[in-house]
Structures are given as structure tokens and as C-alpha cells.
Amino acid sequence: MTIKINIDSSAFEGALSKVGPDIDKAVFSAIAKTNTTVIRAARTHHRHKTRSGTLNKSIMPTKSLKSRGVTLKKNIAKYGELIHDGFKGWAPDPFLTNAFESSWRKNRYKKNIIFNINRVLKRVF
């Protein structure tokens, strides 16, 4: 399971041509910072019993050229999605989804993005 956030900065390009790639970096930096909060929350607020800590270690940030996200690494804990989504006889424990939604409700993404963009704009103007 991967939760990705894609940011299309094309709306900024015309008006903010002076800052160009710095805006993308600022947005991605803000998302990465908030993803750290999501990972921390997912690792601490869950119903499953932690024995070895492998499932918590499998909650990792992901990044590609145009997106940032949080995922459960199957090569670390193969059972992560089964616990998260539930399976026969077991109720789901959507700890990753809950952590993301909590962060979204608290506007952490929005606040971090605005803060980082303002920082870039102050540097340029």
C-alpha cells in the first residue's frame, strides 16, 4: 500500500517564473517533512501488537521525480498489507491511512507547504 501526493506546480509557473524549480523543491520538502510526521504517527498509533518491530520498520518514505509518499515495504514485513487491510478472520488496522488522514485534518501538509513556499519567496523578492 502506498499513499502518494502529487503536486502539480504548473499554476505557479507563469506568475512565479523567477523562482521556478525552487517552488517544486519547497513543496516536496514540505511533503517530506509532513510524511515524517505521518510515519511517526503510524508507528505509534496502531492496534496491532508489536513484537519484533518489523512492521513499524517497514513504514518508509518513498520518493520519485514528481511525487512523495509513505509506503509499507513488503521486503521488510510481508504481512504489513494484511494487517493494514485485514484478512479472513482479522479486522483491518488501517494505521497508515489513519495517520495520513489525521495529518490531513490537522492541515499539516497545507501549513508546511505554505511555510516553505513563503520561505522561497522571501529569498527571491
Backbone as CSV, one residue per row, in Angstrom:
resi,resn,N_x,N_y,N_z,CA_x,CA_y,CA_z,C_x,C_y,C_z
1,MET,0.840,-1.168,0.000,0.000,0.000,0.000,0.886,1.231,0.000
2,THR,0.589,2.162,-0.883,1.340,3.401,-0.960,0.365,4.560,-0.988
3,ILE,0.642,5.552,-0.211,-0.127,6.793,-0.271,0.783,7.811,-0.907
4,LYS,0.387,8.334,-2.044,1.212,9.299,-2.750,0.492,10.632,-2.837
5,ILE,1.274,11.668,-2.845,0.742,13.004,-3.037,1.456,13.590,-4.237
6,ASN,0.688,13.920,-5.238,1.258,14.535,-6.429,0.901,16.018,-6.426
7,ILE,1.891,16.838,-6.639,1.688,18.276,-6.666,1.981,18.769,-8.083
8,ASP,1.001,19.421,-8.665,1.192,19.996,-9.992,1.435,21.487,-9.794
9,SER,2.655,21.919,-10.043,3.009,23.315,-9.803,2.843,24.179,-11.054
10,SER,2.166,23.672,-12.075,2.043,24.425,-13.325,1.304,25.751,-13.133
11,ALA,0.386,25.825,-12.185,-0.336,27.070,-11.943,0.587,28.179,-11.450
12,PHE,1.673,27.793,-10.793,2.623,28.768,-10.276,3.593,29.273,-11.339
13,GLU,3.819,28.479,-12.368,4.905,28.732,-13.298,4.873,30.111,-13.950
14,GLY,3.712,30.549,-14.412,3.643,31.850,-15.077,3.932,33.005,-14.138
15,ALA,3.236,33.048,-13.021,3.367,34.160,-12.089,4.670,34.141,-11.308
16,LEU,5.210,32.992,-11.119,6.398,32.866,-10.290,7.591,32.320,-11.072
17,SER,7.751,32.799,-12.297,8.811,32.267,-13.152,10.214,32.503,-12.575
18,LYS,10.347,33.493,-11.703,11.657,33.774,-11.106,12.120,32.671,-10.155
19,VAL,11.179,32.011,-9.542,11.557,31.022,-8.542,11.570,29.587,-9.069
20,GLY,10.951,29.356,-10.201,10.968,28.081,-10.916,11.113,26.840,-10.065
21,PRO,12.242,26.129,-10.220,12.403,24.847,-9.531,12.451,24.961,-8.005
22,ASP,12.717,26.140,-7.484,12.736,26.292,-6.029,11.364,26.025,-5.422
23,ILE,10.297,26.341,-6.158,8.942,26.084,-5.659,8.717,24.583,-5.538
24,ASP,9.081,23.835,-6.581,8.925,22.380,-6.509,9.705,21.812,-5.334
25,LYS,10.934,22.278,-5.154,11.753,21.799,-4.037,11.097,22.133,-2.707
26,ALA,10.540,23.332,-2.607,9.888,23.752,-1.362,8.672,22.883,-1.060
27,VAL,7.868,22.604,-2.092,6.679,21.782,-1.894,7.078,20.363,-1.511
28,PHE,8.029,19.792,-2.243,8.469,18.434,-1.935,9.105,18.349,-0.547
29,SER,9.830,19.373,-0.158,10.426,19.412,1.172,9.334,19.433,2.248
30,ALA,8.298,20.218,2.004,7.181,20.293,2.954,6.466,18.954,3.059
31,ILE,6.272,18.301,1.925,5.617,16.993,1.943,6.481,15.986,2.680
32,ALA,7.788,16.006,2.420,8.702,15.080,3.100,8.671,15.300,4.608
33,LYS,8.634,16.565,5.025,8.582,16.883,6.453,7.288,16.359,7.069
34,THR,6.178,16.534,6.386,4.900,16.060,6.898,4.836,14.541,6.863
35,ASN,5.434,13.930,5.842,5.460,12.472,5.782,6.189,11.888,6.983
36,THR,7.193,12.585,7.481,7.893,12.139,8.684,6.913,12.077,9.853
37,THR,6.036,13.060,9.941,5.016,13.081,10.990,4.040,11.923,10.801
38,VAL,3.652,11.668,9.557,2.735,10.562,9.261,3.377,9.231,9.656
39,ILE,4.640,9.051,9.316,5.342,7.811,9.652,5.415,7.631,11.161
40,ARG,5.764,8.691,11.864,5.856,8.617,13.325,4.494,8.245,13.930
41,ALA,3.420,8.867,13.427,2.081,8.572,13.943,1.668,7.134,13.628
42,ALA,1.964,6.664,12.423,1.607,5.289,12.044,2.367,4.273,12.896
43,ARG,3.597,4.604,13.251,4.406,3.683,14.063,3.962,3.648,15.527
44,THR,3.297,4.690,15.992,2.909,4.728,17.408,1.421,4.499,17.651
45,HIS,0.556,4.828,16.705,-0.893,4.710,16.897,-1.440,3.591,16.025
46,HIS,-1.478,2.391,16.597,-1.988,1.235,15.880,-2.562,0.254,16.881
47,ARG,-3.354,-0.687,16.366,-3.954,-1.696,17.241,-3.137,-2.982,17.281
48,HIS,-2.313,-3.225,16.284,-1.569,-4.487,16.250,-0.515,-4.515,17.367
49,LYS,-0.230,-5.721,17.808,0.741,-5.894,18.891,2.144,-5.926,18.284
50,THR,3.013,-5.084,18.785,4.380,-5.022,18.280,5.251,-5.985,19.065
51,ARG,5.874,-6.897,18.322,6.783,-7.845,18.966,8.212,-7.554,18.534
52,SER,8.475,-7.726,17.272,9.844,-7.539,16.779,10.092,-6.120,16.266
53,GLY,9.025,-5.383,15.987,9.178,-4.034,15.437,9.358,-4.017,13.930
54,THR,9.276,-5.192,13.294,9.500,-5.277,11.850,8.449,-4.498,11.073
55,LEU,7.186,-4.603,11.483,6.130,-3.881,10.766,6.356,-2.373,10.863
56,ASN,6.724,-1.880,12.035,6.999,-0.447,12.179,8.179,-0.022,11.317
57,LYS,9.184,-0.877,11.216,10.341,-0.558,10.369,9.980,-0.549,8.894
58,SER,8.900,-1.253,8.525,8.515,-1.326,7.114,7.788,-0.070,6.634
59,ILE,7.406,0.810,7.546,6.742,2.060,7.163,7.829,3.047,6.755
60,MET,7.923,3.300,5.458,9.042,4.078,4.923,8.558,5.188,3.992
61,PRO,9.333,6.272,3.898,9.014,7.299,2.910,9.399,6.815,1.509
62,THR,8.665,7.276,0.515,9.008,6.982,-0.875,9.149,8.291,-1.616
63,LYS,9.933,8.270,-2.667,10.020,9.468,-3.494,10.350,9.077,-4.918
64,SER,9.803,9.859,-5.816,10.126,9.730,-7.222,10.304,11.147,-7.747
65,LEU,10.464,11.270,-9.020,10.718,12.584,-9.603,9.577,13.566,-9.323
66,LYS,8.339,13.110,-9.396,7.195,14.008,-9.260,6.293,13.734,-8.062
67,SER,6.681,12.827,-7.173,5.802,12.559,-6.038,6.598,12.147,-4.801
68,ARG,5.954,12.274,-3.677,6.479,11.825,-2.399,5.357,11.053,-1.722
69,GLY,5.685,10.097,-0.897,4.647,9.319,-0.241,5.183,8.521,0.918
70,VAL,4.330,7.655,1.427,4.670,6.754,2.517,4.169,5.380,2.100
71,THR,4.959,4.349,2.348,4.572,3.008,1.929,4.948,1.981,2.987
72,LEU,4.353,0.801,2.838,4.739,-0.359,3.645,5.644,-1.210,2.766
73,LYS,6.892,-1.335,3.124,7.853,-2.104,2.329,7.636,-3.597,2.556
74,LYS,7.245,-4.296,1.488,6.972,-5.730,1.589,8.230,-6.544,1.864
75,ASN,9.382,-6.053,1.419,10.604,-6.823,1.650,11.036,-6.788,3.123
76,ILE,10.459,-5.890,3.911,10.771,-5.822,5.344,9.726,-6.597,6.151
77,ALA,8.446,-6.368,5.841,7.351,-7.080,6.524,6.302,-7.459,5.483
78,LYS,6.319,-8.707,5.055,5.401,-9.181,4.014,3.945,-9.110,4.451
79,TYR,3.700,-9.132,5.744,2.344,-9.177,6.277,1.750,-7.787,6.530
80,GLY,2.477,-6.729,6.214,2.027,-5.370,6.507,0.671,-5.026,5.917
81,GLU,0.479,-5.327,4.640,-0.801,-5.011,3.999,-1.933,-5.853,4.580
82,LEU,-1.645,-7.093,4.966,-2.684,-7.942,5.559,-3.180,-7.355,6.870
83,ILE,-2.263,-6.853,7.687,-2.662,-6.235,8.952,-3.397,-4.924,8.687
84,HIS,-2.875,-4.133,7.763,-3.483,-2.836,7.458,-4.879,-2.990,6.866
85,ASP,-5.030,-3.874,5.890,-6.299,-4.010,5.174,-7.217,-5.074,5.768
86,GLY,-6.683,-5.913,6.652,-7.460,-7.001,7.226,-7.457,-8.212,6.299
87,PHE,-7.784,-9.352,6.852,-7.895,-10.566,6.057,-8.836,-11.511,6.784
88,LYS,-9.085,-12.675,6.234,-10.079,-13.596,6.769,-9.921,-13.793,8.277
89,GLY,-10.947,-13.399,9.010,-10.926,-13.574,10.455,-10.261,-12.456,11.235
90,TRP,-9.625,-11.507,10.542,-8.933,-10.403,11.218,-9.497,-9.075,10.731
91,ALA,-9.830,-8.216,11.666,-10.327,-6.889,11.305,-9.163,-6.018,10.843
92,PRO,-9.406,-5.114,9.916,-8.325,-4.239,9.454,-7.838,-3.306,10.559
93,ASP,-6.570,-2.969,10.484,-5.954,-1.970,11.363,-5.302,-0.934,10.436
94,PRO,-6.107,0.001,9.912,-5.592,0.939,8.903,-4.720,2.045,9.509
95,PHE,-3.650,1.646,10.173,-2.795,2.585,10.896,-2.150,3.620,9.980
96,LEU,-1.761,3.236,8.781,-1.129,4.176,7.856,-2.146,5.175,7.317
97,THR,-3.297,4.677,6.915,-4.365,5.551,6.433,-4.819,6.507,7.527
98,ASN,-4.992,6.000,8.737,-5.413,6.850,9.857,-4.393,7.951,10.138
99,ALA,-3.110,7.613,10.098,-2.068,8.612,10.351,-2.088,9.693,9.273
100,PHE,-2.252,9.283,8.016,-2.322,10.244,6.921,-3.542,11.146,7.073
101,GLU,-4.713,10.548,7.329,-5.944,11.334,7.450,-5.887,12.293,8.634
102,SER,-5.288,11.871,9.724,-5.132,12.743,10.885,-4.266,13.947,10.535
103,SER,-3.172,13.694,9.840,-2.285,14.781,9.425,-2.998,15.720,8.460
104,TRP,-3.812,15.153,7.582,-4.551,15.965,6.607,-5.584,16.838,7.318
105,ARG,-6.301,16.254,8.281,-7.311,17.027,9.026,-6.673,18.176,9.804
106,LYS,-5.475,17.958,10.295,-4.781,18.999,11.061,-4.072,19.998,10.150
107,ASN,-4.264,19.863,8.837,-3.689,20.774,7.836,-2.168,20.832,7.874
108,ARG,-1.520,19.768,8.297,-0.055,19.794,8.356,0.563,19.971,6.969
109,TYR,0.002,19.274,5.977,0.546,19.407,4.619,0.431,20.854,4.154
110,LYS,-0.768,21.401,4.307,-1.021,22.774,3.850,-0.107,23.764,4.577
111,LYS,0.003,23.644,5.889,0.837,24.571,6.664,2.302,24.468,6.270
112,ASN,2.806,23.242,6.104,4.212,23.070,5.731,4.488,23.564,4.316
113,ILE,3.556,23.333,3.402,3.733,23.810,2.025,3.748,25.330,1.999
114,ILE,2.794,25.961,2.671,2.738,27.429,2.702,4.000,27.996,3.349
115,PHE,4.444,27.393,4.446,5.651,27.867,5.122,6.855,27.793,4.188
116,ASN,7.046,26.666,3.523,8.206,26.509,2.646,8.137,27.413,1.419
117,ILE,6.964,27.590,0.841,6.836,28.477,-0.315,7.118,29.918,0.106
118,ASN,6.601,30.325,1.268,6.891,31.680,1.760,8.385,31.886,1.968
119,ARG,9.057,30.867,2.460,10.499,30.960,2.651,11.227,31.176,1.327
120,VAL,10.808,30.475,0.277,11.408,30.647,-1.044,11.120,32.048,-1.583
121,LEU,9.882,32.501,-1.428,9.511,33.824,-1.947,10.260,34.932,-1.232
122,LYS,10.450,34.812,0.057,11.202,35.835,0.794,12.649,35.899,0.323
123,ARG,13.184,34.759,-0.036,14.567,34.726,-0.512,14.698,35.396,-1.879
124,VAL,13.665,35.274,-2.731,13.740,35.803,-4.094,13.317,37.260,-4.158
125,PHE,12.284,37.635,-3.406,11.755,39.008,-3.513,12.245,39.890,-2.401
